[in-house]
Amino acid sequence: MYKTFCTSCLLGLVTATVLHAQTGTLVVLNKRANTADIIDVESGQTLQTLPTGQVPHGAAISSDGRVVVTTDYGARASGTTLTII
């Protein structure tokens, strides 16, 4: 009985964590299109598509979720750029 109870508790915690993680906003970088899609996680709908520099590669999001900075590889020229969303 103890194992069943502990397993149920852990499953409940994992489920609560997964459900909590399915809200908010997702930023998807599109390398070929040089854009970033802003997606509502709950509905799965694209809220906005924004331009980035050439070949966006990585993104960092501020702790409050208000600012996204993407790193852009560019056309393999010297240096890279940052895009602030």
Secondary structure, DSSP 8 states (H G I E B T S, - for coil): -HHHHHHHHHHHHHHHHHHHHTSSEEEEEETTTTEEEEEETTT--EEEEEE-SSSEEEEEE-TTSS-EEEEE--SS-SS-EEEE-
